[in-house]
Amino acid sequence: MAKPISSPYHLAPQSAVALLGPIEASLAELEARLTQFVERIPMSDADRETVARARVIVAEDRAKIAALVASPSRETTGG
């Protein structure tokens, strides 16, 4: 679990795009890890299906965040 924030990370305001880019990259890493698990780790068919479903969920959410990064709304850019 993430450590609670007790002080600001930055002194100046940050854009959503700048903050979400690394989150999308982290989700891409998790998606790749889940792919490796599905393709290479010995497990029961039921467990493989569960991990494959998790991979789909992560991939869908990563794609949603990537879309936000690619075309942020006026509200997130301050414009």
PDB file of N, CA, C and O in Angstrom:
ATOM      1  N   MET A   1       0.838  -1.178   0.000  1.00  0.00           N
ATOM      2  CA  MET A   1       0.000   0.000   0.000  1.00  0.00           C
ATOM      3  C   MET A   1       0.880   1.237   0.000  1.00  0.00           C
ATOM      4  O   MET A   1       1.928   1.276   0.644  1.00  0.00           O
ATOM      5  N   ALA A   2       0.437   2.236  -0.726  1.00  0.00           N
ATOM      6  CA  ALA A   2       1.213   3.469  -0.832  1.00  0.00           C
ATOM      7  C   ALA A   2       1.257   4.195   0.506  1.00  0.00           C
ATOM      8  O   ALA A   2       0.293   4.182   1.272  1.00  0.00           O
ATOM      9  N   LYS A   3       2.383   4.823   0.765  1.00  0.00           N
ATOM     10  CA  LYS A   3       2.560   5.608   1.972  1.00  0.00           C
ATOM     11  C   LYS A   3       1.754   6.902   1.845  1.00  0.00           C
ATOM     12  O   LYS A   3       1.802   7.555   0.803  1.00  0.00           O
ATOM     13  N   PRO A   4       1.018   7.280   2.887  1.00  0.00           N
ATOM     14  CA  PRO A   4       0.251   8.527   2.808  1.00  0.00           C
ATOM     15  C   PRO A   4       1.163   9.727   2.560  1.00  0.00           C
ATOM     16  O   PRO A   4       2.285   9.793   3.064  1.00  0.00           O
ATOM     17  N   ILE A   5       0.660  10.660   1.781  1.00  0.00           N
ATOM     18  CA  ILE A   5       1.424  11.863   1.454  1.00  0.00           C
ATOM     19  C   ILE A   5       1.266  12.860   2.594  1.00  0.00           C
ATOM     20  O   ILE A   5       0.150  13.218   2.973  1.00  0.00           O
ATOM     21  N   SER A   6       2.391  13.300   3.132  1.00  0.00           N
ATOM     22  CA  SER A   6       2.321  14.269   4.222  1.00  0.00           C
ATOM     23  C   SER A   6       2.809  15.645   3.795  1.00  0.00           C
ATOM     24  O   SER A   6       2.588  16.632   4.496  1.00  0.00           O
ATOM     25  N   SER A   7       3.468  15.710   2.652  1.00  0.00           N
ATOM     26  CA  SER A   7       3.914  16.999   2.134  1.00  0.00           C
ATOM     27  C   SER A   7       3.851  16.945   0.609  1.00  0.00           C
ATOM     28  O   SER A   7       3.894  15.860   0.029  1.00  0.00           O
ATOM     29  N   PRO A   8       3.750  18.099  -0.043  1.00  0.00           N
ATOM     30  CA  PRO A   8       3.644  18.098  -1.504  1.00  0.00           C
ATOM     31  C   PRO A   8       4.899  17.552  -2.180  1.00  0.00           C
ATOM     32  O   PRO A   8       6.018  17.760  -1.713  1.00  0.00           O
ATOM     33  N   TYR A   9       4.682  16.842  -3.301  1.00  0.00           N
ATOM     34  CA  TYR A   9       5.801  16.348  -4.096  1.00  0.00           C
ATOM     35  C   TYR A   9       6.504  17.480  -4.829  1.00  0.00           C
ATOM     36  O   TYR A   9       7.725  17.466  -4.987  1.00  0.00           O
ATOM     37  N   HIS A  10       5.736  18.449  -5.269  1.00  0.00           N
ATOM     38  CA  HIS A  10       6.256  19.532  -6.101  1.00  0.00           C
ATOM     39  C   HIS A  10       5.816  20.869  -5.531  1.00  0.00           C
ATOM     40  O   HIS A  10       4.784  20.962  -4.867  1.00  0.00           O
ATOM     41  N   LEU A  11       6.586  21.881  -5.787  1.00  0.00           N
ATOM     42  CA  LEU A  11       6.219  23.218  -5.355  1.00  0.00           C
ATOM     43  C   LEU A  11       5.283  23.886  -6.350  1.00  0.00           C
ATOM     44  O   LEU A  11       4.419  24.672  -5.960  1.00  0.00           O
ATOM     45  N   ALA A  12       5.448  23.581  -7.627  1.00  0.00           N
ATOM     46  CA  ALA A  12       4.623  24.179  -8.677  1.00  0.00           C
ATOM     47  C   ALA A  12       3.504  23.202  -9.067  1.00  0.00           C
ATOM     48  O   ALA A  12       3.663  21.990  -8.919  1.00  0.00           O
ATOM     49  N   PRO A  13       2.389  23.719  -9.556  1.00  0.00           N
ATOM     50  CA  PRO A  13       1.308  22.844 -10.026  1.00  0.00           C
ATOM     51  C   PRO A  13       1.803  21.915 -11.138  1.00  0.00           C
ATOM     52  O   PRO A  13       2.651  22.296 -11.945  1.00  0.00           O
ATOM     53  N   GLN A  14       1.274  20.714 -11.170  1.00  0.00           N
ATOM     54  CA  GLN A  14       1.652  19.718 -12.172  1.00  0.00           C
ATOM     55  C   GLN A  14       0.448  19.397 -13.040  1.00  0.00           C
ATOM     56  O   GLN A  14      -0.693  19.481 -12.585  1.00  0.00           O
ATOM     57  N   SER A  15       0.702  19.032 -14.286  1.00  0.00           N
ATOM     58  CA  SER A  15      -0.384  18.657 -15.190  1.00  0.00           C
ATOM     59  C   SER A  15      -0.742  17.181 -15.003  1.00  0.00           C
ATOM     60  O   SER A  15       0.079  16.368 -14.580  1.00  0.00           O
ATOM     61  N   ALA A  16      -1.979  16.872 -15.328  1.00  0.00           N
ATOM     62  CA  ALA A  16      -2.427  15.483 -15.263  1.00  0.00           C
ATOM     63  C   ALA A  16      -1.595  14.606 -16.199  1.00  0.00           C
ATOM     64  O   ALA A  16      -1.250  13.476 -15.852  1.00  0.00           O
ATOM     65  N   VAL A  17      -1.275  15.125 -17.383  1.00  0.00           N
ATOM     66  CA  VAL A  17      -0.487  14.352 -18.359  1.00  0.00           C
ATOM     67  C   VAL A  17       0.871  13.977 -17.774  1.00  0.00           C
ATOM     68  O   VAL A  17       1.320  12.840 -17.922  1.00  0.00           O
ATOM     69  N   ALA A  18       1.520  14.922 -17.116  1.00  0.00           N
ATOM     70  CA  ALA A  18       2.840  14.646 -16.533  1.00  0.00           C
ATOM     71  C   ALA A  18       2.749  13.603 -15.426  1.00  0.00           C
ATOM     72  O   ALA A  18       3.667  12.801 -15.255  1.00  0.00           O
ATOM     73  N   LEU A  19       1.663  13.605 -14.682  1.00  0.00           N
ATOM     74  CA  LEU A  19       1.505  12.660 -13.584  1.00  0.00           C
ATOM     75  C   LEU A  19       1.011  11.299 -14.055  1.00  0.00           C
ATOM     76  O   LEU A  19       1.395  10.273 -13.494  1.00  0.00           O
ATOM     77  N   LEU A  20       0.167  11.280 -15.075  1.00  0.00           N
ATOM     78  CA  LEU A  20      -0.409  10.017 -15.530  1.00  0.00           C
ATOM     79  C   LEU A  20       0.504   9.221 -16.452  1.00  0.00           C
ATOM     80  O   LEU A  20       0.348   8.005 -16.563  1.00  0.00           O
ATOM     81  N   GLY A  21       1.447   9.875 -17.113  1.00  0.00           N
ATOM     82  CA  GLY A  21       2.379   9.149 -17.984  1.00  0.00           C
ATOM     83  C   GLY A  21       3.105   8.019 -17.262  1.00  0.00           C
ATOM     84  O   GLY A  21       3.111   6.889 -17.751  1.00  0.00           O
ATOM     85  N   PRO A  22       3.712   8.294 -16.117  1.00  0.00           N
ATOM     86  CA  PRO A  22       4.381   7.218 -15.378  1.00  0.00           C
ATOM     87  C   PRO A  22       3.418   6.145 -14.858  1.00  0.00           C
ATOM     88  O   PRO A  22       3.799   4.981 -14.740  1.00  0.00           O
ATOM     89  N   ILE A  23       2.199   6.520 -14.554  1.00  0.00           N
ATOM     90  CA  ILE A  23       1.208   5.528 -14.115  1.00  0.00           C
ATOM     91  C   ILE A  23       0.890   4.575 -15.267  1.00  0.00           C
ATOM     92  O   ILE A  23       0.812   3.362 -15.075  1.00  0.00           O
ATOM     93  N   GLU A  24       0.708   5.128 -16.449  1.00  0.00           N
ATOM     94  CA  GLU A  24       0.447   4.292 -17.622  1.00  0.00           C
ATOM     95  C   GLU A  24       1.624   3.355 -17.883  1.00  0.00           C
ATOM     96  O   GLU A  24       1.424   2.191 -18.230  1.00  0.00           O
ATOM     97  N   ALA A  25       2.840   3.851 -17.720  1.00  0.00           N
ATOM     98  CA  ALA A  25       4.031   3.011 -17.918  1.00  0.00           C
ATOM     99  C   ALA A  25       4.087   1.880 -16.886  1.00  0.00           C
ATOM    100  O   ALA A  25       4.469   0.756 -17.213  1.00  0.00           O
ATOM    101  N   SER A  26       3.713   2.178 -15.663  1.00  0.00           N
ATOM    102  CA  SER A  26       3.695   1.136 -14.621  1.00  0.00           C
ATOM    103  C   SER A  26       2.652   0.069 -14.937  1.00  0.00           C
ATOM    104  O   SER A  26       2.896  -1.121 -14.741  1.00  0.00           O
ATOM    105  N   LEU A  27       1.500   0.494 -15.422  1.00  0.00           N
ATOM    106  CA  LEU A  27       0.478  -0.478 -15.802  1.00  0.00           C
ATOM    107  C   LEU A  27       0.944  -1.332 -16.980  1.00  0.00           C
ATOM    108  O   LEU A  27       0.619  -2.517 -17.048  1.00  0.00           O
ATOM    109  N   ALA A  28       1.698  -0.746 -17.903  1.00  0.00           N
ATOM    110  CA  ALA A  28       2.248  -1.521 -19.017  1.00  0.00           C
ATOM    111  C   ALA A  28       3.209  -2.596 -18.503  1.00  0.00           C
ATOM    112  O   ALA A  28       3.232  -3.712 -19.020  1.00  0.00           O
ATOM    113  N   GLU A  29       3.994  -2.256 -17.492  1.00  0.00           N
ATOM    114  CA  GLU A  29       4.891  -3.248 -16.891  1.00  0.00           C
ATOM    115  C   GLU A  29       4.106  -4.377 -16.230  1.00  0.00           C
ATOM    116  O   GLU A  29       4.467  -5.547 -16.360  1.00  0.00           O
ATOM    117  N   LEU A  30       3.037  -4.031 -15.523  1.00  0.00           N
ATOM    118  CA  LEU A  30       2.199  -5.056 -14.896  1.00  0.00           C
ATOM    119  C   LEU A  30       1.528  -5.940 -15.950  1.00  0.00           C
ATOM    120  O   LEU A  30       1.425  -7.155 -15.781  1.00  0.00           O
ATOM    121  N   GLU A  31       1.077  -5.322 -17.027  1.00  0.00           N
ATOM    122  CA  GLU A  31       0.473  -6.088 -18.119  1.00  0.00           C
ATOM    123  C   GLU A  31       1.479  -7.082 -18.697  1.00  0.00           C
ATOM    124  O   GLU A  31       1.135  -8.235 -18.953  1.00  0.00           O
ATOM    125  N   ALA A  32       2.708  -6.642 -18.901  1.00  0.00           N
ATOM    126  CA  ALA A  32       3.755  -7.529 -19.428  1.00  0.00           C
ATOM    127  C   ALA A  32       4.060  -8.657 -18.448  1.00  0.00           C
ATOM    128  O   ALA A  32       4.264  -9.800 -18.857  1.00  0.00           O
ATOM    129  N   ARG A  33       4.089  -8.341 -17.171  1.00  0.00           N
ATOM    130  CA  ARG A  33       4.348  -9.376 -16.162  1.00  0.00           C
ATOM    131  C   ARG A  33       3.231 -10.419 -16.160  1.00  0.00           C
ATOM    132  O   ARG A  33       3.496 -11.619 -16.091  1.00  0.00           O
ATOM    133  N   LEU A  34       1.988  -9.958 -16.236  1.00  0.00           N
ATOM    134  CA  LEU A  34       0.866 -10.893 -16.278  1.00  0.00           C
ATOM    135  C   LEU A  34       0.911 -11.754 -17.531  1.00  0.00           C
ATOM    136  O   LEU A  34       0.559 -12.932 -17.483  1.00  0.00           O
ATOM    137  N   THR A  35       1.337 -11.183 -18.650  1.00  0.00           N
ATOM    138  CA  THR A  35       1.493 -11.952 -19.883  1.00  0.00           C
ATOM    139  C   THR A  35       2.512 -13.065 -19.685  1.00  0.00           C
ATOM    140  O   THR A  35       2.286 -14.205 -20.091  1.00  0.00           O
ATOM    141  N   GLN A  36       3.629 -12.729 -19.062  1.00  0.00           N
ATOM    142  CA  GLN A  36       4.658 -13.744 -18.773  1.00  0.00           C
ATOM    143  C   GLN A  36       4.095 -14.859 -17.899  1.00  0.00           C
ATOM    144  O   GLN A  36       4.356 -16.039 -18.136  1.00  0.00           O
ATOM    145  N   PHE A  37       3.320 -14.475 -16.885  1.00  0.00           N
ATOM    146  CA  PHE A  37       2.730 -15.485 -15.996  1.00  0.00           C
ATOM    147  C   PHE A  37       1.828 -16.429 -16.788  1.00  0.00           C
ATOM    148  O   PHE A  37       1.923 -17.648 -16.645  1.00  0.00           O
ATOM    149  N   VAL A  38       0.959 -15.869 -17.618  1.00  0.00           N
ATOM    150  CA  VAL A  38       0.009 -16.680 -18.381  1.00  0.00           C
ATOM    151  C   VAL A  38       0.740 -17.607 -19.338  1.00  0.00           C
ATOM    152  O   VAL A  38       0.360 -18.768 -19.495  1.00  0.00           O
ATOM    153  N   GLU A  39       1.781 -17.102 -19.974  1.00  0.00           N
ATOM    154  CA  GLU A  39       2.465 -17.874 -21.010  1.00  0.00           C
ATOM    155  C   GLU A  39       3.521 -18.834 -20.477  1.00  0.00           C
ATOM    156  O   GLU A  39       3.818 -19.830 -21.138  1.00  0.00           O
ATOM    157  N   ARG A  40       4.096 -18.573 -19.310  1.00  0.00           N
ATOM    158  CA  ARG A  40       5.276 -19.343 -18.903  1.00  0.00           C
ATOM    159  C   ARG A  40       5.224 -20.028 -17.546  1.00  0.00           C
ATOM    160  O   ARG A  40       6.010 -20.942 -17.297  1.00  0.00           O
ATOM    161  N   ILE A  41       4.324 -19.614 -16.663  1.00  0.00           N
ATOM    162  CA  ILE A  41       4.321 -20.163 -15.303  1.00  0.00           C
ATOM    163  C   ILE A  41       3.383 -21.371 -15.235  1.00  0.00           C
ATOM    164  O   ILE A  41       2.223 -21.287 -15.639  1.00  0.00           O
ATOM    165  N   PRO A  42       3.891 -22.492 -14.722  1.00  0.00           N
ATOM    166  CA  PRO A  42       3.000 -23.640 -14.540  1.00  0.00           C
ATOM    167  C   PRO A  42       1.937 -23.321 -13.480  1.00  0.00           C
ATOM    168  O   PRO A  42       2.264 -22.872 -12.381  1.00  0.00           O
ATOM    169  N   MET A  43       0.666 -23.557 -13.819  1.00  0.00           N
ATOM    170  CA  MET A  43      -0.444 -23.360 -12.879  1.00  0.00           C
ATOM    171  C   MET A  43      -1.659 -24.088 -13.417  1.00  0.00           C
ATOM    172  O   MET A  43      -1.681 -24.516 -14.571  1.00  0.00           O
ATOM    173  N   SER A  44      -2.658 -24.224 -12.584  1.00  0.00           N
ATOM    174  CA  SER A  44      -3.885 -24.897 -13.017  1.00  0.00           C
ATOM    175  C   SER A  44      -4.582 -24.052 -14.089  1.00  0.00           C
ATOM    176  O   SER A  44      -4.337 -22.852 -14.210  1.00  0.00           O
ATOM    177  N   ASP A  45      -5.445 -24.700 -14.854  1.00  0.00           N
ATOM    178  CA  ASP A  45      -6.185 -23.973 -15.889  1.00  0.00           C
ATOM    179  C   ASP A  45      -7.042 -22.870 -15.273  1.00  0.00           C
ATOM    180  O   ASP A  45      -7.163 -21.788 -15.847  1.00  0.00           O
ATOM    181  N   ALA A  46      -7.630 -23.134 -14.121  1.00  0.00           N
ATOM    182  CA  ALA A  46      -8.462 -22.130 -13.451  1.00  0.00           C
ATOM    183  C   ALA A  46      -7.621 -20.923 -13.035  1.00  0.00           C
ATOM    184  O   ALA A  46      -8.042 -19.779 -13.208  1.00  0.00           O
ATOM    185  N   ASP A  47      -6.438 -21.181 -12.488  1.00  0.00           N
ATOM    186  CA  ASP A  47      -5.558 -20.077 -12.097  1.00  0.00           C
ATOM    187  C   ASP A  47      -5.076 -19.304 -13.321  1.00  0.00           C
ATOM    188  O   ASP A  47      -4.986 -18.076 -13.288  1.00  0.00           O
ATOM    189  N   ARG A  48      -4.764 -20.023 -14.404  1.00  0.00           N
ATOM    190  CA  ARG A  48      -4.313 -19.363 -15.626  1.00  0.00           C
ATOM    191  C   ARG A  48      -5.419 -18.448 -16.158  1.00  0.00           C
ATOM    192  O   ARG A  48      -5.142 -17.337 -16.609  1.00  0.00           O
ATOM    193  N   GLU A  49      -6.660 -18.911 -16.106  1.00  0.00           N
ATOM    194  CA  GLU A  49      -7.785 -18.096 -16.558  1.00  0.00           C
ATOM    195  C   GLU A  49      -7.943 -16.857 -15.669  1.00  0.00           C
ATOM    196  O   GLU A  49      -8.226 -15.770 -16.172  1.00  0.00           O
ATOM    197  N   THR A  50      -7.765 -17.010 -14.379  1.00  0.00           N
ATOM    198  CA  THR A  50      -7.870 -15.868 -13.466  1.00  0.00           C
ATOM    199  C   THR A  50      -6.782 -14.840 -13.761  1.00  0.00           C
ATOM    200  O   THR A  50      -7.061 -13.642 -13.812  1.00  0.00           O
ATOM    201  N   VAL A  51      -5.552 -15.295 -13.954  1.00  0.00           N
ATOM    202  CA  VAL A  51      -4.447 -14.376 -14.259  1.00  0.00           C
ATOM    203  C   VAL A  51      -4.673 -13.729 -15.628  1.00  0.00           C
ATOM    204  O   VAL A  51      -4.381 -12.547 -15.808  1.00  0.00           O
ATOM    205  N   ALA A  52      -5.184 -14.487 -16.582  1.00  0.00           N
ATOM    206  CA  ALA A  52      -5.473 -13.931 -17.908  1.00  0.00           C
ATOM    207  C   ALA A  52      -6.549 -12.856 -17.805  1.00  0.00           C
ATOM    208  O   ALA A  52      -6.459 -11.830 -18.478  1.00  0.00           O
ATOM    209  N   ARG A  53      -7.562 -13.074 -16.977  1.00  0.00           N
ATOM    210  CA  ARG A  53      -8.600 -12.054 -16.776  1.00  0.00           C
ATOM    211  C   ARG A  53      -8.007 -10.813 -16.137  1.00  0.00           C
ATOM    212  O   ARG A  53      -8.366  -9.697 -16.512  1.00  0.00           O
ATOM    213  N   ALA A  54      -7.109 -10.984 -15.183  1.00  0.00           N
ATOM    214  CA  ALA A  54      -6.439  -9.835 -14.558  1.00  0.00           C
ATOM    215  C   ALA A  54      -5.645  -9.055 -15.599  1.00  0.00           C
ATOM    216  O   ALA A  54      -5.633  -7.825 -15.581  1.00  0.00           O
ATOM    217  N   ARG A  55      -4.983  -9.768 -16.506  1.00  0.00           N
ATOM    218  CA  ARG A  55      -4.215  -9.107 -17.567  1.00  0.00           C
ATOM    219  C   ARG A  55      -5.131  -8.261 -18.444  1.00  0.00           C
ATOM    220  O   ARG A  55      -4.773  -7.142 -18.811  1.00  0.00           O
ATOM    221  N   VAL A  56      -6.300  -8.778 -18.781  1.00  0.00           N
ATOM    222  CA  VAL A  56      -7.257  -8.027 -19.595  1.00  0.00           C
ATOM    223  C   VAL A  56      -7.700  -6.763 -18.863  1.00  0.00           C
ATOM    224  O   VAL A  56      -7.782  -5.695 -19.470  1.00  0.00           O
ATOM    225  N   ILE A  57      -7.982  -6.872 -17.581  1.00  0.00           N
ATOM    226  CA  ILE A  57      -8.407  -5.713 -16.791  1.00  0.00           C
ATOM    227  C   ILE A  57      -7.319  -4.654 -16.768  1.00  0.00           C
ATOM    228  O   ILE A  57      -7.599  -3.472 -16.972  1.00  0.00           O
ATOM    229  N   VAL A  58      -6.079  -5.065 -16.521  1.00  0.00           N
ATOM    230  CA  VAL A  58      -4.969  -4.110 -16.493  1.00  0.00           C
ATOM    231  C   VAL A  58      -4.782  -3.476 -17.870  1.00  0.00           C
ATOM    232  O   VAL A  58      -4.558  -2.270 -17.972  1.00  0.00           O
ATOM    233  N   ALA A  59      -4.874  -4.276 -18.920  1.00  0.00           N
ATOM    234  CA  ALA A  59      -4.704  -3.749 -20.283  1.00  0.00           C
ATOM    235  C   ALA A  59      -5.789  -2.727 -20.614  1.00  0.00           C
ATOM    236  O   ALA A  59      -5.504  -1.684 -21.203  1.00  0.00           O
ATOM    237  N   GLU A  60      -7.030  -3.023 -20.235  1.00  0.00           N
ATOM    238  CA  GLU A  60      -8.124  -2.077 -20.503  1.00  0.00           C
ATOM    239  C   GLU A  60      -7.920  -0.770 -19.740  1.00  0.00           C
ATOM    240  O   GLU A  60      -8.103   0.314 -20.294  1.00  0.00           O
ATOM    241  N   ASP A  61      -7.543  -0.879 -18.478  1.00  0.00           N
ATOM    242  CA  ASP A  61      -7.333   0.331 -17.681  1.00  0.00           C
ATOM    243  C   ASP A  61      -6.129   1.124 -18.174  1.00  0.00           C
ATOM    244  O   ASP A  61      -6.159   2.355 -18.187  1.00  0.00           O
ATOM    245  N   ARG A  62      -5.064   0.424 -18.583  1.00  0.00           N
ATOM    246  CA  ARG A  62      -3.892   1.107 -19.145  1.00  0.00           C
ATOM    247  C   ARG A  62      -4.280   1.872 -20.402  1.00  0.00           C
ATOM    248  O   ARG A  62      -3.848   3.006 -20.607  1.00  0.00           O
ATOM    249  N   ALA A  63      -5.098   1.243 -21.243  1.00  0.00           N
ATOM    250  CA  ALA A  63      -5.537   1.895 -22.478  1.00  0.00           C
ATOM    251  C   ALA A  63      -6.373   3.145 -22.176  1.00  0.00           C
ATOM    252  O   ALA A  63      -6.254   4.152 -22.874  1.00  0.00           O
ATOM    253  N   LYS A  64      -7.203   3.085 -21.159  1.00  0.00           N
ATOM    254  CA  LYS A  64      -8.009   4.252 -20.774  1.00  0.00           C
ATOM    255  C   LYS A  64      -7.114   5.400 -20.306  1.00  0.00           C
ATOM    256  O   LYS A  64      -7.336   6.555 -20.667  1.00  0.00           O
ATOM    257  N   ILE A  65      -6.115   5.076 -19.512  1.00  0.00           N
ATOM    258  CA  ILE A  65      -5.201   6.117 -19.028  1.00  0.00           C
ATOM    259  C   ILE A  65      -4.358   6.653 -20.180  1.00  0.00           C
ATOM    260  O   ILE A  65      -4.110   7.856 -20.254  1.00  0.00           O
ATOM    261  N   ALA A  66      -3.916   5.777 -21.077  1.00  0.00           N
ATOM    262  CA  ALA A  66      -3.152   6.224 -22.248  1.00  0.00           C
ATOM    263  C   ALA A  66      -3.985   7.186 -23.089  1.00  0.00           C
ATOM    264  O   ALA A  66      -3.455   8.157 -23.629  1.00  0.00           O
ATOM    265  N   ALA A  67      -5.286   6.922 -23.203  1.00  0.00           N
ATOM    266  CA  ALA A  67      -6.158   7.821 -23.959  1.00  0.00           C
ATOM    267  C   ALA A  67      -6.260   9.183 -23.269  1.00  0.00           C
ATOM    268  O   ALA A  67      -6.279  10.216 -23.939  1.00  0.00           O
ATOM    269  N   LEU A  68      -6.326   9.190 -21.949  1.00  0.00           N
ATOM    270  CA  LEU A  68      -6.337  10.460 -21.213  1.00  0.00           C
ATOM    271  C   LEU A  68      -5.048  11.236 -21.457  1.00  0.00           C
ATOM    272  O   LEU A  68      -5.076  12.452 -21.647  1.00  0.00           O
ATOM    273  N   VAL A  69      -3.934  10.543 -21.451  1.00  0.00           N
ATOM    274  CA  VAL A  69      -2.641  11.183 -21.673  1.00  0.00           C
ATOM    275  C   VAL A  69      -2.546  11.715 -23.092  1.00  0.00           C
ATOM    276  O   VAL A  69      -2.016  12.803 -23.316  1.00  0.00           O
ATOM    277  N   ALA A  70      -3.061  10.951 -24.056  1.00  0.00           N
ATOM    278  CA  ALA A  70      -2.976  11.351 -25.470  1.00  0.00           C
ATOM    279  C   ALA A  70      -3.870  12.535 -25.802  1.00  0.00           C
ATOM    280  O   ALA A  70      -3.515  13.347 -26.656  1.00  0.00           O
ATOM    281  N   SER A  71      -5.013  12.653 -25.154  1.00  0.00           N
ATOM    282  CA  SER A  71      -5.880  13.789 -25.454  1.00  0.00           C
ATOM    283  C   SER A  71      -6.568  14.263 -24.179  1.00  0.00           C
ATOM    284  O   SER A  71      -7.739  13.972 -23.933  1.00  0.00           O
ATOM    285  N   PRO A  72      -5.805  15.003 -23.376  1.00  0.00           N
ATOM    286  CA  PRO A  72      -6.352  15.491 -22.112  1.00  0.00           C
ATOM    287  C   PRO A  72      -7.469  16.503 -22.343  1.00  0.00           C
ATOM    288  O   PRO A  72      -7.486  17.215 -23.347  1.00  0.00           O
ATOM    289  N   SER A  73      -8.386  16.552 -21.409  1.00  0.00           N
ATOM    290  CA  SER A  73      -9.481  17.528 -21.498  1.00  0.00           C
ATOM    291  C   SER A  73      -8.953  18.921 -21.172  1.00  0.00           C
ATOM    292  O   SER A  73      -7.854  19.078 -20.640  1.00  0.00           O
ATOM    293  N   ARG A  74      -9.736  19.900 -21.492  1.00  0.00           N
ATOM    294  CA  ARG A  74      -9.354  21.292 -21.173  1.00  0.00           C
ATOM    295  C   ARG A  74      -9.165  21.472 -19.676  1.00  0.00           C
ATOM    296  O   ARG A  74      -8.315  22.249 -19.241  1.00  0.00           O
ATOM    297  N   GLU A  75      -9.960  20.750 -18.883  1.00  0.00           N
ATOM    298  CA  GLU A  75      -9.870  20.889 -17.431  1.00  0.00           C
ATOM    299  C   GLU A  75      -8.523  20.408 -16.895  1.00  0.00           C
ATOM    300  O   GLU A  75      -7.980  21.004 -15.965  1.00  0.00           O
ATOM    301  N   THR A  76      -7.973  19.325 -17.480  1.00  0.00           N
ATOM    302  CA  THR A  76      -6.717  18.778 -16.974  1.00  0.00           C
ATOM    303  C   THR A  76      -5.509  19.575 -17.442  1.00  0.00           C
ATOM    304  O   THR A  76      -4.435  19.460 -16.852  1.00  0.00           O
ATOM    305  N   THR A  77      -5.658  20.377 -18.483  1.00  0.00           N
ATOM    306  CA  THR A  77      -4.525  21.139 -18.984  1.00  0.00           C
ATOM    307  C   THR A  77      -4.554  22.585 -18.514  1.00  0.00           C
ATOM    308  O   THR A  77      -3.616  23.347 -18.751  1.00  0.00           O
ATOM    309  N   GLY A  78      -5.646  22.956 -17.842  1.00  0.00           N
ATOM    310  CA  GLY A  78      -5.745  24.315 -17.354  1.00  0.00           C
ATOM    311  C   GLY A  78      -6.123  25.318 -18.421  1.00  0.00           C
ATOM    312  O   GLY A  78      -6.036  26.524 -18.192  1.00  0.00           O
ATOM    313  N   GLY A  79      -6.553  24.831 -19.617  1.00  0.00           N
ATOM    314  CA  GLY A  79      -6.875  25.725 -20.716  1.00  0.00           C
ATOM    315  C   GLY A  79      -8.317  26.005 -20.899  1.00  0.00           C
ATOM    316  O   GLY A  79      -8.692  26.751 -21.803  1.00  0.00           O
TER     317      GLY A  79
END
